[in-house]
Amino acid sequence: MPTRPELEAMLTRLWSEKLNITPVGVEDNFFALGGDSLLAADLLMDLYDEFGIEVDAAVLFLKPTIAELVDEVLAA
C-alpha cells in the first residue's frame, strides 16, 4: 500500500490527466472540476490497473476530493 503522500501524488496525476487540468489540489472536488460518472469510472479503473487499489464508485461520489478519497483508501 502506498503512503499518504504517494497516494495523493498518484491521484493528483490521474485527476490532472483525466480532467485535463493543472494544478489539481487535494481539496478540489472531482465533479466541480468537470468530472462526471464516466470519467469517475475511468479514473477508478486506472487506479486499480496502475496500483491495484480497488475503490467502489460510490466512494468517489461521497468523498469527491483527493484528501477524502485517500482517507477512505488508507482506512480500508
All heavy atoms as a GROMACS GRO file, in nm:
protein
  585
    1MET      N    1   0.085  -0.118   0.000
    1MET     CA    2   0.000   0.000   0.000
    1MET      C    3   0.090   0.125   0.000
    1MET      O    4   0.182   0.134   0.079
    1MET     CB    5  -0.089  -0.003   0.124
    1MET     CG    6  -0.175   0.121   0.142
    1MET     SD    7  -0.303   0.149   0.018
    1MET     CE    8  -0.418   0.021   0.053
    2PRO      N    9   0.061   0.218  -0.089
    2PRO     CA   10   0.140   0.341  -0.091
    2PRO      C   11   0.116   0.426   0.034
    2PRO      O   12   0.014   0.410   0.102
    2PRO     CB   13   0.090   0.414  -0.216
    2PRO     CG   14  -0.036   0.347  -0.256
    2PRO     CD   15  -0.041   0.213  -0.190
    3THR      N   16   0.209   0.513   0.063
    3THR     CA   17   0.192   0.606   0.176
    3THR      C   18   0.093   0.715   0.136
    3THR      O   19   0.059   0.730   0.018
    3THR     CB   20   0.326   0.672   0.213
    3THR    OG1   21   0.368   0.753   0.103
    3THR    CG2   22   0.431   0.568   0.248
    4ARG      N   23   0.048   0.793   0.232
    4ARG     CA   24  -0.046   0.902   0.203
    4ARG      C   25   0.010   0.998   0.098
    4ARG      O   26  -0.058   1.028   0.000
    4ARG     CB   27  -0.083   0.976   0.332
    4ARG     CG   28  -0.180   1.088   0.306
    4ARG     CD   29  -0.220   1.164   0.433
    4ARG     NE   30  -0.333   1.247   0.401
    4ARG     CZ   31  -0.459   1.209   0.403
    4ARG    NH1   32  -0.489   1.087   0.438
    4ARG    NH2   33  -0.555   1.291   0.369
    5PRO      N   34   0.134   1.049   0.114
    5PRO     CA   35   0.186   1.140   0.011
    5PRO      C   36   0.196   1.076  -0.127
    5PRO      O   37   0.168   1.141  -0.228
    5PRO     CB   38   0.324   1.180   0.064
    5PRO     CG   39   0.320   1.155   0.210
    5PRO     CD   40   0.226   1.039   0.229
    6GLU      N   41   0.235   0.949  -0.132
    6GLU     CA   42   0.242   0.879  -0.261
    6GLU      C   43   0.105   0.866  -0.324
    6GLU      O   44   0.088   0.889  -0.444
    6GLU     CB   45   0.303   0.740  -0.243
    6GLU     CG   46   0.450   0.741  -0.207
    6GLU     CD   47   0.503   0.605  -0.165
    6GLU    OE1   48   0.423   0.520  -0.119
    6GLU    OE2   49   0.624   0.585  -0.177
    7LEU      N   50   0.006   0.830  -0.243
    7LEU     CA   51  -0.130   0.814  -0.293
    7LEU      C   52  -0.188   0.948  -0.339
    7LEU      O   53  -0.252   0.956  -0.443
    7LEU     CB   54  -0.218   0.750  -0.186
    7LEU     CG   55  -0.356   0.703  -0.227
    7LEU    CD1   56  -0.351   0.612  -0.349
    7LEU    CD2   57  -0.425   0.634  -0.111
    8GLU      N   58  -0.162   1.054  -0.263
    8GLU     CA   59  -0.207   1.187  -0.304
    8GLU      C   60  -0.144   1.227  -0.437
    8GLU      O   61  -0.211   1.281  -0.525
    8GLU     CB   62  -0.174   1.291  -0.197
    8GLU     CG   63  -0.262   1.282  -0.076
    8GLU     CD   64  -0.225   1.380   0.033
    8GLU    OE1   65  -0.117   1.446   0.023
    8GLU    OE2   66  -0.302   1.393   0.130
    9ALA      N   67  -0.015   1.199  -0.453
    9ALA     CA   68   0.054   1.232  -0.578
    9ALA      C   69  -0.003   1.152  -0.695
    9ALA      O   70  -0.023   1.206  -0.804
    9ALA     CB   71   0.204   1.208  -0.564
   10MET      N   72  -0.030   1.023  -0.672
   10MET     CA   73  -0.088   0.938  -0.778
   10MET      C   74  -0.225   0.992  -0.821
   10MET      O   75  -0.252   1.005  -0.941
   10MET     CB   76  -0.109   0.795  -0.726
   10MET     CG   77   0.014   0.718  -0.699
   10MET     SD   78  -0.035   0.560  -0.622
   10MET     CE   79   0.118   0.509  -0.549
   11LEU      N   80  -0.309   1.022  -0.723
   11LEU     CA   81  -0.443   1.070  -0.755
   11LEU      C   82  -0.438   1.208  -0.820
   11LEU      O   83  -0.514   1.235  -0.913
   11LEU     CB   84  -0.529   1.073  -0.629
   11LEU     CG   85  -0.573   0.936  -0.580
   11LEU    CD1   86  -0.636   0.947  -0.441
   11LEU    CD2   87  -0.671   0.872  -0.677
   12THR      N   88  -0.349   1.293  -0.775
   12THR     CA   89  -0.335   1.426  -0.835
   12THR      C   90  -0.298   1.412  -0.982
   12THR      O   91  -0.355   1.480  -1.068
   12THR     CB   92  -0.229   1.508  -0.760
   12THR    OG1   93  -0.271   1.523  -0.624
   12THR    CG2   94  -0.211   1.645  -0.822
   13ARG      N   95  -0.205   1.323  -1.012
   13ARG     CA   96  -0.165   1.300  -1.151
   13ARG      C   97  -0.281   1.244  -1.233
   13ARG      O   98  -0.310   1.293  -1.343
   13ARG     CB   99  -0.046   1.204  -1.158
   13ARG     CG  100   0.001   1.176  -1.300
   13ARG     CD  101   0.116   1.077  -1.306
   13ARG     NE  102   0.090   0.950  -1.244
   13ARG     CZ  103   0.019   0.852  -1.299
   13ARG    NH1  104  -0.034   0.867  -1.418
   13ARG    NH2  105   0.002   0.738  -1.235
   14LEU      N  106  -0.350   1.144  -1.180
   14LEU     CA  107  -0.463   1.085  -1.254
   14LEU      C  108  -0.574   1.186  -1.278
   14LEU      O  109  -0.629   1.194  -1.388
   14LEU     CB  110  -0.518   0.963  -1.178
   14LEU     CG  111  -0.434   0.837  -1.182
   14LEU    CD1  112  -0.494   0.730  -1.092
   14LEU    CD2  113  -0.420   0.784  -1.324
   15TRP      N  114  -0.606   1.264  -1.176
   15TRP     CA  115  -0.713   1.364  -1.193
   15TRP      C  116  -0.673   1.466  -1.297
   15TRP      O  117  -0.753   1.506  -1.381
   15TRP     CB  118  -0.744   1.433  -1.061
   15TRP     CG  119  -0.820   1.352  -0.963
   15TRP    CD1  120  -0.818   1.215  -0.950
   15TRP    CD2  121  -0.909   1.399  -0.863
   15TRP    NE1  122  -0.900   1.178  -0.847
   15TRP    CE2  123  -0.956   1.287  -0.792
   15TRP    CE3  124  -0.950   1.526  -0.826
   15TRP    CZ2  125  -1.045   1.299  -0.687
   15TRP    CZ3  126  -1.039   1.538  -0.720
   15TRP    CH2  127  -1.087   1.425  -0.652
   16SER      N  128  -0.547   1.510  -1.291
   16SER     CA  129  -0.499   1.609  -1.386
   16SER      C  130  -0.508   1.555  -1.528
   16SER      O  131  -0.550   1.625  -1.621
   16SER     CB  132  -0.355   1.646  -1.351
   16SER     OG  133  -0.306   1.744  -1.439
   17GLU      N  134  -0.469   1.429  -1.547
   17GLU     CA  135  -0.476   1.366  -1.680
   17GLU      C  136  -0.620   1.352  -1.727
   17GLU      O  137  -0.653   1.383  -1.842
   17GLU     CB  138  -0.410   1.228  -1.677
   17GLU     CG  139  -0.260   1.231  -1.662
   17GLU     CD  140  -0.199   1.093  -1.638
   17GLU    OE1  141  -0.273   0.993  -1.638
   17GLU    OE2  142  -0.077   1.088  -1.620
   18LYS      N  143  -0.708   1.301  -1.641
   18LYS     CA  144  -0.848   1.276  -1.680
   18LYS      C  145  -0.923   1.406  -1.708
   18LYS      O  146  -1.004   1.413  -1.799
   18LYS     CB  147  -0.922   1.198  -1.570
   18LYS     CG  148  -0.871   1.060  -1.548
   18LYS     CD  149  -0.897   0.973  -1.669
   18LYS     CE  150  -0.824   0.842  -1.652
   18LYS     NZ  151  -0.799   0.775  -1.777
   19LEU      N  152  -0.898   1.506  -1.624
   19LEU     CA  153  -0.974   1.631  -1.634
   19LEU      C  154  -0.905   1.735  -1.720
   19LEU      O  155  -0.962   1.840  -1.749
   19LEU     CB  156  -0.998   1.687  -1.494
   19LEU     CG  157  -1.079   1.596  -1.401
   19LEU    CD1  158  -1.074   1.649  -1.259
   19LEU    CD2  159  -1.222   1.582  -1.450
   20ASN      N  160  -0.780   1.706  -1.758
   20ASN     CA  161  -0.701   1.800  -1.838
   20ASN      C  162  -0.690   1.936  -1.770
   20ASN      O  163  -0.711   2.041  -1.831
   20ASN     CB  164  -0.759   1.813  -1.980
   20ASN     CG  165  -0.657   1.866  -2.077
   20ASN    OD1  166  -0.537   1.848  -2.058
   20ASN    ND2  167  -0.704   1.934  -2.181
   21ILE      N  168  -0.659   1.930  -1.639
   21ILE     CA  169  -0.649   2.050  -1.556
   21ILE      C  170  -0.519   2.042  -1.476
   21ILE      O  171  -0.487   1.938  -1.420
   21ILE     CB  172  -0.768   2.061  -1.459
   21ILE    CG1  173  -0.898   2.081  -1.534
   21ILE    CG2  174  -0.746   2.173  -1.358
   21ILE    CD1  175  -1.020   2.080  -1.446
   22THR      N  176  -0.449   2.153  -1.471
   22THR     CA  177  -0.330   2.164  -1.387
   22THR      C  178  -0.331   2.301  -1.322
   22THR      O  179  -0.357   2.399  -1.390
   22THR     CB  180  -0.202   2.149  -1.471
   22THR    OG1  181  -0.207   2.023  -1.539
   22THR    CG2  182  -0.079   2.152  -1.386
   23PRO      N  183  -0.305   2.316  -1.197
   23PRO     CA  184  -0.280   2.211  -1.099
   23PRO      C  185  -0.412   2.160  -1.040
   23PRO      O  186  -0.516   2.226  -1.049
   23PRO     CB  187  -0.200   2.283  -0.991
   23PRO     CG  188  -0.252   2.423  -0.993
   23PRO     CD  189  -0.286   2.450  -1.139
   24VAL      N  190  -0.405   2.044  -0.978
   24VAL     CA  191  -0.517   1.987  -0.904
   24VAL      C  192  -0.472   1.978  -0.759
   24VAL      O  193  -0.366   1.925  -0.730
   24VAL     CB  194  -0.554   1.846  -0.956
   24VAL    CG1  195  -0.657   1.780  -0.868
   24VAL    CG2  196  -0.604   1.854  -1.099
   25GLY      N  197  -0.554   2.032  -0.670
   25GLY     CA  198  -0.523   2.027  -0.527
   25GLY      C  199  -0.597   1.916  -0.457
   25GLY      O  200  -0.699   1.867  -0.507
   26VAL      N  201  -0.548   1.877  -0.341
   26VAL     CA  202  -0.608   1.765  -0.268
   26VAL      C  203  -0.746   1.798  -0.214
   26VAL      O  204  -0.823   1.709  -0.179
   26VAL     CB  205  -0.517   1.712  -0.155
   26VAL    CG1  206  -0.388   1.654  -0.212
   26VAL    CG2  207  -0.490   1.818  -0.052
   27GLU      N  208  -0.782   1.926  -0.206
   27GLU     CA  209  -0.914   1.966  -0.158
   27GLU      C  210  -1.010   1.999  -0.273
   27GLU      O  211  -1.126   2.034  -0.249
   27GLU     CB  212  -0.903   2.086  -0.064
   27GLU     CG  213  -0.826   2.056   0.064
   27GLU     CD  214  -0.893   1.951   0.152
   27GLU    OE1  215  -1.017   1.938   0.149
   27GLU    OE2  216  -0.820   1.881   0.226
   28ASP      N  217  -0.965   1.988  -0.398
   28ASP     CA  218  -1.052   2.014  -0.512
   28ASP      C  219  -1.153   1.902  -0.530
   28ASP      O  220  -1.120   1.784  -0.514
   28ASP     CB  221  -0.970   2.028  -0.641
   28ASP     CG  222  -0.886   2.154  -0.645
   28ASP    OD1  223  -0.920   2.250  -0.573
   28ASP    OD2  224  -0.787   2.156  -0.719
   29ASN      N  225  -1.275   1.939  -0.563
   29ASN     CA  226  -1.383   1.843  -0.584
   29ASN      C  227  -1.378   1.792  -0.728
   29ASN      O  228  -1.382   1.872  -0.823
   29ASN     CB  229  -1.517   1.910  -0.554
   29ASN     CG  230  -1.634   1.816  -0.566
   29ASN    OD1  231  -1.659   1.757  -0.670
   29ASN    ND2  232  -1.709   1.806  -0.457
   30PHE      N  233  -1.372   1.661  -0.745
   30PHE     CA  234  -1.362   1.598  -0.877
   30PHE      C  235  -1.474   1.646  -0.969
   30PHE      O  236  -1.450   1.678  -1.085
   30PHE     CB  237  -1.367   1.446  -0.861
   30PHE     CG  238  -1.358   1.370  -0.990
   30PHE    CD1  239  -1.237   1.352  -1.054
   30PHE    CD2  240  -1.471   1.316  -1.048
   30PHE    CE1  241  -1.227   1.282  -1.173
   30PHE    CE2  242  -1.464   1.245  -1.168
   30PHE     CZ  243  -1.341   1.228  -1.230
   31PHE      N  244  -1.594   1.652  -0.918
   31PHE     CA  245  -1.709   1.686  -1.001
   31PHE      C  246  -1.717   1.837  -1.028
   31PHE      O  247  -1.758   1.879  -1.136
   31PHE     CB  248  -1.838   1.632  -0.938
   31PHE     CG  249  -1.832   1.483  -0.925
   31PHE    CD1  250  -1.802   1.422  -0.803
   31PHE    CD2  251  -1.848   1.401  -1.036
   31PHE    CE1  252  -1.792   1.285  -0.792
   31PHE    CE2  253  -1.838   1.263  -1.026
   31PHE     CZ  254  -1.810   1.205  -0.903
   32ALA      N  255  -1.673   1.918  -0.933
   32ALA     CA  256  -1.669   2.062  -0.954
   32ALA      C  257  -1.565   2.100  -1.060
   32ALA      O  258  -1.578   2.202  -1.126
   32ALA     CB  259  -1.641   2.135  -0.823
   33LEU      N  260  -1.463   2.015  -1.075
   33LEU     CA  261  -1.359   2.040  -1.176
   33LEU      C  262  -1.401   1.993  -1.315
   33LEU      O  263  -1.326   2.007  -1.411
   33LEU     CB  264  -1.229   1.969  -1.137
   33LEU     CG  265  -1.157   2.020  -1.013
   33LEU    CD1  266  -1.036   1.933  -0.981
   33LEU    CD2  267  -1.113   2.165  -1.031
   34GLY      N  268  -1.520   1.935  -1.326
   34GLY     CA  269  -1.569   1.892  -1.456
   34GLY      C  270  -1.581   1.742  -1.471
   34GLY      O  271  -1.618   1.693  -1.577
   35GLY      N  272  -1.550   1.667  -1.366
   35GLY     CA  273  -1.562   1.523  -1.372
   35GLY      C  274  -1.708   1.480  -1.378
   35GLY      O  275  -1.796   1.551  -1.330
   36ASP      N  276  -1.731   1.366  -1.440
   36ASP     CA  277  -1.866   1.310  -1.447
   36ASP      C  278  -1.856   1.161  -1.417
   36ASP      O  279  -1.748   1.109  -1.387
   36ASP     CB  280  -1.931   1.337  -1.583
   36ASP     CG  281  -1.851   1.282  -1.700
   36ASP    OD1  282  -1.773   1.186  -1.683
   36ASP    OD2  283  -1.866   1.335  -1.812
   37SER      N  284  -1.968   1.091  -1.426
   37SER     CA  285  -1.969   0.950  -1.388
   37SER      C  286  -1.881   0.865  -1.480
   37SER      O  287  -1.817   0.769  -1.434
   37SER     CB  288  -2.112   0.896  -1.386
   37SER     OG  289  -2.173   0.911  -1.513
   38LEU      N  290  -1.873   0.899  -1.607
   38LEU     CA  291  -1.788   0.822  -1.699
   38LEU      C  292  -1.640   0.843  -1.668
   38LEU      O  293  -1.561   0.747  -1.667
   38LEU     CB  294  -1.818   0.859  -1.844
   38LEU     CG  295  -1.956   0.819  -1.895
   38LEU    CD1  296  -1.977   0.871  -2.036
   38LEU    CD2  297  -1.974   0.669  -1.890
   39LEU      N  298  -1.602   0.967  -1.642
   39LEU     CA  299  -1.462   0.994  -1.605
   39LEU      C  300  -1.430   0.931  -1.470
   39LEU      O  301  -1.318   0.884  -1.449
   39LEU     CB  302  -1.436   1.145  -1.601
   39LEU     CG  303  -1.419   1.214  -1.735
   39LEU    CD1  304  -1.408   1.365  -1.716
   39LEU    CD2  305  -1.296   1.163  -1.807
   40ALA      N  306  -1.526   0.931  -1.379
   40ALA     CA  307  -1.505   0.869  -1.248
   40ALA      C  308  -1.477   0.721  -1.263
   40ALA      O  309  -1.384   0.667  -1.203
   40ALA     CB  310  -1.626   0.893  -1.158
   41ALA      N  311  -1.557   0.653  -1.346
   41ALA     CA  312  -1.537   0.510  -1.369
   41ALA      C  313  -1.400   0.484  -1.432
   41ALA      O  314  -1.329   0.391  -1.393
   41ALA     CB  315  -1.648   0.455  -1.457
   42ASP      N  316  -1.362   0.568  -1.526
   42ASP     CA  317  -1.233   0.556  -1.593
   42ASP      C  318  -1.119   0.577  -1.493
   42ASP      O  319  -1.020   0.504  -1.491
   42ASP     CB  320  -1.227   0.655  -1.708
   42ASP     CG  321  -1.115   0.627  -1.806
   42ASP    OD1  322  -1.082   0.508  -1.826
   42ASP    OD2  323  -1.062   0.724  -1.864
   43LEU      N  324  -1.133   0.677  -1.409
   43LEU     CA  325  -1.034   0.707  -1.306
   43LEU      C  326  -1.017   0.590  -1.210
   43LEU      O  327  -0.905   0.549  -1.179
   43LEU     CB  328  -1.076   0.833  -1.229
   43LEU     CG  329  -0.990   0.868  -1.110
   43LEU    CD1  330  -0.867   0.944  -1.155
   43LEU    CD2  331  -1.068   0.951  -1.011
   44LEU      N  332  -1.128   0.533  -1.164
   44LEU     CA  333  -1.121   0.422  -1.070
   44LEU      C  334  -1.061   0.298  -1.135
   44LEU      O  335  -0.988   0.222  -1.069
   44LEU     CB  336  -1.260   0.394  -1.013
   44LEU     CG  337  -1.318   0.507  -0.927
   44LEU    CD1  338  -1.459   0.473  -0.883
   44LEU    CD2  339  -1.229   0.540  -0.808
   45MET      N  340  -1.087   0.279  -1.262
   45MET     CA  341  -1.027   0.167  -1.335
   45MET      C  342  -0.875   0.186  -1.345
   45MET      O  343  -0.798   0.092  -1.324
   45MET     CB  344  -1.087   0.153  -1.474
   45MET     CG  345  -1.035   0.034  -1.550
   45MET     SD  346  -1.081  -0.123  -1.477
   45MET     CE  347  -1.248  -0.134  -1.535
   46ASP      N  348  -0.832   0.309  -1.375
   46ASP     CA  349  -0.688   0.338  -1.382
   46ASP      C  350  -0.622   0.318  -1.246
   46ASP      O  351  -0.511   0.267  -1.237
   46ASP     CB  352  -0.663   0.481  -1.429
   46ASP     CG  353  -0.686   0.498  -1.578
   46ASP    OD1  354  -0.701   0.397  -1.649
   46ASP    OD2  355  -0.690   0.614  -1.623
   47LEU      N  356  -0.690   0.360  -1.141
   47LEU     CA  357  -0.637   0.343  -1.006
   47LEU      C  358  -0.615   0.195  -0.976
   47LEU      O  359  -0.511   0.156  -0.921
   47LEU     CB  360  -0.733   0.405  -0.905
   47LEU     CG  361  -0.686   0.420  -0.762
   47LEU    CD1  362  -0.561   0.505  -0.754
   47LEU    CD2  363  -0.796   0.481  -0.677
   48TYR      N  364  -0.708   0.113  -1.018
   48TYR     CA  365  -0.693  -0.032  -0.998
   48TYR      C  366  -0.584  -0.089  -1.089
   48TYR      O  367  -0.498  -0.166  -1.044
   48TYR     CB  368  -0.825  -0.103  -1.023
   48TYR     CG  369  -0.813  -0.252  -1.005
   48TYR    CD1  370  -0.807  -0.306  -0.877
   48TYR    CD2  371  -0.804  -0.336  -1.114
   48TYR    CE1  372  -0.793  -0.443  -0.857
   48TYR    CE2  373  -0.790  -0.473  -1.096
   48TYR     CZ  374  -0.785  -0.526  -0.968
   48TYR     OH  375  -0.770  -0.661  -0.951
   49ASP      N  376  -0.586  -0.052  -1.217
   49ASP     CA  377  -0.489  -0.107  -1.313
   49ASP      C  378  -0.346  -0.070  -1.278
   49ASP      O  379  -0.255  -0.152  -1.287
   49ASP     CB  380  -0.520  -0.058  -1.455
   49ASP     CG  381  -0.644  -0.122  -1.514
   49ASP    OD1  382  -0.691  -0.225  -1.461
   49ASP    OD2  383  -0.694  -0.068  -1.615
   50GLU      N  384  -0.324   0.055  -1.239
   50GLU     CA  385  -0.188   0.102  -1.214
   50GLU      C  386  -0.135   0.065  -1.076
   50GLU      O  387  -0.016   0.042  -1.060
   50GLU     CB  388  -0.180   0.254  -1.231
   50GLU     CG  389  -0.193   0.300  -1.374
   50GLU     CD  390  -0.167   0.448  -1.391
   50GLU    OE1  391  -0.076   0.502  -1.323
   50GLU    OE2  392  -0.237   0.511  -1.472
   51PHE      N  393  -0.225   0.062  -0.976
   51PHE     CA  394  -0.178   0.050  -0.839
   51PHE      C  395  -0.242  -0.064  -0.761
   51PHE      O  396  -0.211  -0.084  -0.645
   51PHE     CB  397  -0.198   0.182  -0.765
   51PHE     CG  398  -0.147   0.300  -0.841
   51PHE    CD1  399  -0.234   0.392  -0.897
   51PHE    CD2  400  -0.012   0.319  -0.862
   51PHE    CE1  401  -0.188   0.500  -0.969
   51PHE    CE2  402   0.036   0.427  -0.936
   51PHE     CZ  403  -0.053   0.517  -0.989
   52GLY      N  404  -0.338  -0.136  -0.823
   52GLY     CA  405  -0.404  -0.246  -0.755
   52GLY      C  406  -0.496  -0.202  -0.644
   52GLY      O  407  -0.528  -0.281  -0.555
   53ILE      N  408  -0.538  -0.077  -0.647
   53ILE     CA  409  -0.627  -0.024  -0.544
   53ILE      C  410  -0.769  -0.024  -0.597
   53ILE      O  411  -0.799   0.040  -0.698
   53ILE     CB  412  -0.586   0.120  -0.503
   53ILE    CG1  413  -0.444   0.117  -0.445
   53ILE    CG2  414  -0.685   0.179  -0.405
   53ILE    CD1  415  -0.384   0.255  -0.425
   54GLU      N  416  -0.856  -0.099  -0.531
   54GLU     CA  417  -0.996  -0.109  -0.574
   54GLU      C  418  -1.082  -0.019  -0.486
   54GLU      O  419  -1.083  -0.032  -0.364
   54GLU     CB  420  -1.044  -0.253  -0.564
   54GLU     CG  421  -1.178  -0.275  -0.628
   54GLU     CD  422  -1.212  -0.422  -0.640
   54GLU    OE1  423  -1.122  -0.508  -0.629
   54GLU    OE2  424  -1.330  -0.450  -0.660
   55VAL      N  425  -1.151   0.073  -0.552
   55VAL     CA  426  -1.238   0.167  -0.482
   55VAL      C  427  -1.377   0.158  -0.545
   55VAL      O  428  -1.390   0.166  -0.667
   55VAL     CB  429  -1.185   0.312  -0.493
   55VAL    CG1  430  -1.279   0.411  -0.427
   55VAL    CG2  431  -1.045   0.323  -0.436
   56ASP      N  432  -1.478   0.140  -0.462
   56ASP     CA  433  -1.615   0.136  -0.511
   56ASP      C  434  -1.652   0.274  -0.564
   56ASP      O  435  -1.615   0.377  -0.507
   56ASP     CB  436  -1.708   0.097  -0.396
   56ASP     CG  437  -1.848   0.071  -0.443
   56ASP    OD1  438  -1.876  -0.041  -0.489
   56ASP    OD2  439  -1.929   0.166  -0.438
   57ALA      N  440  -1.727   0.276  -0.673
   57ALA     CA  441  -1.764   0.403  -0.737
   57ALA      C  442  -1.839   0.495  -0.642
   57ALA      O  443  -1.821   0.617  -0.647
   57ALA     CB  444  -1.847   0.377  -0.862
   58ALA      N  445  -1.921   0.440  -0.555
   58ALA     CA  446  -1.997   0.522  -0.461
   58ALA      C  447  -1.906   0.604  -0.371
   58ALA      O  448  -1.941   0.716  -0.332
   58ALA     CB  449  -2.089   0.435  -0.378
   59VAL      N  450  -1.788   0.552  -0.340
   59VAL     CA  451  -1.695   0.623  -0.253
   59VAL      C  452  -1.653   0.755  -0.315
   59VAL      O  453  -1.649   0.858  -0.247
   59VAL     CB  454  -1.572   0.535  -0.219
   59VAL    CG1  455  -1.466   0.613  -0.144
   59VAL    CG2  456  -1.615   0.413  -0.140
   60LEU      N  457  -1.623   0.756  -0.443
   60LEU     CA  458  -1.582   0.880  -0.509
   60LEU      C  459  -1.695   0.982  -0.509
   60LEU      O  460  -1.672   1.101  -0.492
   60LEU     CB  461  -1.533   0.854  -0.651
   60LEU     CG  462  -1.482   0.975  -0.728
   60LEU    CD1  463  -1.369   1.047  -0.655
   60LEU    CD2  464  -1.437   0.935  -0.867
   61PHE      N  465  -1.818   0.936  -0.525
   61PHE     CA  466  -1.931   1.028  -0.523
   61PHE      C  467  -1.954   1.087  -0.384
   61PHE      O  468  -1.992   1.203  -0.370
   61PHE     CB  469  -2.058   0.959  -0.573
   61PHE     CG  470  -2.059   0.939  -0.722
   61PHE    CD1  471  -2.011   0.822  -0.777
   61PHE    CD2  472  -2.103   1.040  -0.807
   61PHE    CE1  473  -2.010   0.803  -0.915
   61PHE    CE2  474  -2.101   1.023  -0.945
   61PHE     CZ  475  -2.055   0.904  -0.998
   62LEU      N  476  -1.928   1.006  -0.280
   62LEU     CA  477  -1.947   1.052  -0.143
   62LEU      C  478  -1.826   1.128  -0.088
   62LEU      O  479  -1.839   1.210   0.002
   62LEU     CB  480  -1.977   0.933  -0.052
   62LEU     CG  481  -2.108   0.860  -0.081
   62LEU    CD1  482  -2.116   0.732   0.002
   62LEU    CD2  483  -2.228   0.950  -0.054
   63LYS      N  484  -1.709   1.098  -0.143
   63LYS     CA  485  -1.585   1.162  -0.098
   63LYS      C  486  -1.510   1.211  -0.221
   63LYS      O  487  -1.411   1.150  -0.263
   63LYS     CB  488  -1.503   1.061  -0.019
   63LYS     CG  489  -1.582   1.008   0.101
   63LYS     CD  490  -1.499   0.929   0.194
   63LYS     CE  491  -1.583   0.874   0.306
   63LYS     NZ  492  -1.586   0.954   0.424
   64PRO      N  493  -1.555   1.322  -0.280
   64PRO     CA  494  -1.506   1.365  -0.411
   64PRO      C  495  -1.376   1.446  -0.413
   64PRO      O  496  -1.339   1.499  -0.516
   64PRO     CB  497  -1.622   1.448  -0.465
   64PRO     CG  498  -1.682   1.509  -0.343
   64PRO     CD  499  -1.670   1.402  -0.237
   65THR      N  500  -1.307   1.454  -0.299
   65THR     CA  501  -1.177   1.522  -0.301
   65THR      C  502  -1.067   1.418  -0.283
   65THR      O  503  -1.091   1.309  -0.229
   65THR     CB  504  -1.164   1.629  -0.190
   65THR    OG1  505  -1.158   1.563  -0.063
   65THR    CG2  506  -1.278   1.729  -0.194
   66ILE      N  507  -0.949   1.451  -0.324
   66ILE     CA  508  -0.836   1.360  -0.308
   66ILE      C  509  -0.812   1.333  -0.160
   66ILE      O  510  -0.791   1.218  -0.120
   66ILE     CB  511  -0.710   1.416  -0.377
   66ILE    CG1  512  -0.730   1.412  -0.529
   66ILE    CG2  513  -0.585   1.339  -0.336
   66ILE    CD1  514  -0.621   1.482  -0.608
   67ALA      N  515  -0.819   1.436  -0.078
   67ALA     CA  516  -0.796   1.418   0.067
   67ALA      C  517  -0.895   1.319   0.126
   67ALA      O  518  -0.855   1.230   0.203
   67ALA     CB  519  -0.804   1.552   0.138
   68GLU      N  520  -1.021   1.331   0.091
   68GLU     CA  521  -1.123   1.239   0.144
   68GLU      C  522  -1.105   1.098   0.089
   68GLU      O  523  -1.119   1.000   0.161
   68GLU     CB  524  -1.263   1.288   0.108
   68GLU     CG  525  -1.303   1.416   0.178
   68GLU     CD  526  -1.435   1.472   0.126
   68GLU    OE1  527  -1.456   1.472   0.001
   68GLU    OE2  528  -1.515   1.513   0.208
   69LEU      N  529  -1.074   1.090  -0.039
   69LEU     CA  530  -1.058   0.960  -0.103
   69LEU      C  531  -0.936   0.886  -0.046
   69LEU      O  532  -0.941   0.766  -0.020
   69LEU     CB  533  -1.044   0.977  -0.254
   69LEU     CG  534  -1.048   0.853  -0.340
   69LEU    CD1  535  -1.176   0.773  -0.317
   69LEU    CD2  536  -1.038   0.890  -0.488
   70VAL      N  537  -0.829   0.959  -0.022
   70VAL     CA  538  -0.709   0.898   0.038
   70VAL      C  539  -0.741   0.844   0.176
   70VAL      O  540  -0.701   0.733   0.212
   70VAL     CB  541  -0.592   0.999   0.042
   70VAL    CG1  542  -0.480   0.950   0.130
   70VAL    CG2  543  -0.540   1.026  -0.098
   71ASP      N  544  -0.815   0.922   0.256
   71ASP     CA  545  -0.855   0.875   0.388
   71ASP      C  546  -0.930   0.743   0.379
   71ASP      O  547  -0.905   0.650   0.455
   71ASP     CB  548  -0.943   0.978   0.460
   71ASP     CG  549  -0.867   1.100   0.507
   71ASP    OD1  550  -0.743   1.093   0.519
   71ASP    OD2  551  -0.932   1.203   0.533
   72GLU      N  552  -1.021   0.734   0.284
   72GLU     CA  553  -1.102   0.614   0.265
   72GLU      C  554  -1.016   0.495   0.223
   72GLU      O  555  -1.030   0.385   0.275
   72GLU     CB  556  -1.210   0.640   0.161
   72GLU     CG  557  -1.310   0.531   0.146
   72GLU     CD  558  -1.404   0.517   0.263
   72GLU    OE1  559  -1.426   0.614   0.338
   72GLU    OE2  560  -1.457   0.405   0.281
   73VAL      N  561  -0.925   0.516   0.129
   73VAL     CA  562  -0.839   0.409   0.081
   73VAL      C  563  -0.747   0.360   0.192
   73VAL      O  564  -0.730   0.239   0.210
   73VAL     CB  565  -0.757   0.454  -0.043
   73VAL    CG1  566  -0.648   0.354  -0.077
   73VAL    CG2  567  -0.849   0.477  -0.161
   74LEU      N  568  -0.689   0.451   0.267
   74LEU     CA  569  -0.598   0.412   0.373
   74LEU      C  570  -0.668   0.342   0.489
   74LEU      O  571  -0.608   0.259   0.558
   74LEU     CB  572  -0.519   0.534   0.424
   74LEU     CG  573  -0.421   0.594   0.324
   74LEU    CD1  574  -0.359   0.720   0.380
   74LEU    CD2  575  -0.314   0.494   0.284
   75ALA      N  576  -0.796   0.373   0.508
   75ALA     CA  577  -0.872   0.309   0.616
   75ALA      C  578  -0.916   0.168   0.578
   75ALA      O  579  -0.949   0.088   0.665
   75ALA     CB  580  -0.995   0.394   0.650
   76ALA      N  581  -0.916   0.138   0.449
   76ALA     CA  582  -0.964   0.005   0.404
   76ALA      C  583  -0.863  -0.103   0.427
   76ALA      O  584  -0.749  -0.085   0.444
   76ALA     CB  585  -1.000   0.013   0.255
   0.00000   0.00000   0.00000
